Amino acid sequence: MKVVIDTNVYVSGILWNGNESKIIDMCMDGMLENHTSIGVLSEVERVL
């Protein structure tokens, strides 16, 4: 399944162990295909 993860999901997934964290783990395990833009990744970098 293809997904687009936004900044809020990244930040929550990195900082807390909830559903957002599970989504990120599923992307890393190849269960989901992430199509996040460079702009979102830049925003995550600025926020963290």
C-alpha positions in Angstrom: 0.0 0.0 0.0 1.3 3.5 -0.9 1.2 6.2 1.8 2.2 9.8 2.2 3.4 10.6 5.7 3.1 14.2 6.9 5.2 16.1 9.4 2.9 15.4 12.4 3.1 11.6 11.8 6.9 11.7 11.6 7.3 13.8 14.7 4.8 11.8 16.8 6.2 8.5 15.5 9.8 9.4 16.4 9.0 10.9 19.8 6.2 8.5 21.1 5.4 4.8 20.7 1.9 5.0 19.3 0.1 4.3 16.0 2.3 6.8 14.2 5.4 4.9 15.3 3.8 1.7 13.9 3.2 3.3 10.5 6.9 4.4 10.3 8.0 0.9 11.3 5.7 -0.6 8.6 7.4 1.6 6.0 10.9 0.6 7.2 9.9 -3.1 7.1 8.6 -2.7 3.5 4.9 -3.3 4.4 4.0 0.2 3.3 5.5 2.3 0.4 6.2 5.8 1.6 5.9 8.7 -1.0 6.7 11.7 1.2 8.0 14.8 -0.5 11.3 16.4 0.1 9.5 19.5 1.5 7.9 17.4 4.3 11.3 15.8 5.1 12.9 19.3 5.3 10.1 20.4 7.6 10.7 17.4 9.8 14.4 18.2 10.0 13.6 21.8 11.0 11.1 20.7 13.7 13.4 18.1 15.2 
